[in-house]
């Protein structure tokens, strides 16, 4: 994690849940649907921005390493929306933590 990103997240840590709430309202529905068919023990990994992972490929290899034989890796990823309203809203909300 770069020092700039670390400083940014240290500044917004106490506000993170509030800033993340709009996205979490949608993501929680996606997560519930995605995990509805999952059985057994579940390990949720990598919640957050992903910017704290210096080598994403190595991170994925580590997830595979800790997954039990016969286990399943299920992923939920989101990117900027192309929706005329949501895209600019996401941009504006992203601006806040980067420039606090």
N, C-alpha and C positions, 0 to 999 in steps of 0.2 A: 504494500500500500504506500503510495507516495505521501510525503509530508503534507502536501496541499490537501489531499483527500482526507487524511487523518485529522487535520485541523478542522476541516469542514464538518466532519461527523462528530468531532468532540464538541463543536459549538452548538450543533443542533440536537445532541443526544437527548436533552430533556424535553424537546418538542417533537421528537421523531414519531411517536405514536399518533400525535395529532396530524402531522403532515402526511403520514402514511394511511390514515383512516379512509380517505376516498378510494384509494387503490385496494385496500384490504377488504372493503365492502364487496367489491367485484371478485377479487382473488379468492376470498373465502368460499364463494359459490363454486368457482372453478375447481378449487382444491377438494371440496366436498364431492363434486361429481367425479373427479379424477380418482379419488381414493375409495369411492363407493364399492368397487369390486376387489379391493385389496384385502387380503386375509393374513393373519398371523402377526408377527412383530413388525412394527414399522419404525424406521429411523428417518426423521425428516432432517435434511441436510441443506445448508446453503441458503437459509432464509435471509433476505436482504438484497442489497444491490449487486453483489458479486464483484464489486470493485475492490473488495478486500482480499481477493485471490490473485496473487501475482502470476500464477501459471494455471489458467483454467483447465488445460489438458491434463496436467498433473493432478488437479483436483478431481477430475472425472475418473482418472485411473485409481485414485485413492477410494472413491466411492465404490468402484467395481471391486477393489481389493477387500473391502469390509463387508461386501454383500455375501451372504451365505450361498453355498452351492445350491443351485436351483432357485435362488432368490431372484427377485425381479426389481429392476430399477425403473421407477416411474418418475417422469419429470414434468414440471409445470414451469413454463417460461413465458414472459410477456415482453413485448416491445412497444414502441410508440404506436399509438392508434392512428389509423388513417382517417378516422371519423372527423368530420369538419369541426365538431365541438370538442370531442375528447382529446384529439391530438394537441391543439393549442393549450387546452387546460393542463395536460400532462407537461407540456413545455414550461408553462408558467409555474407549476408546482415544483418542477425540477430546478428552476431558476432560484427559488427561495433558499434551499439548503446550500446551494453552490455559492451564493453571494451574501449570506448572513454574516 
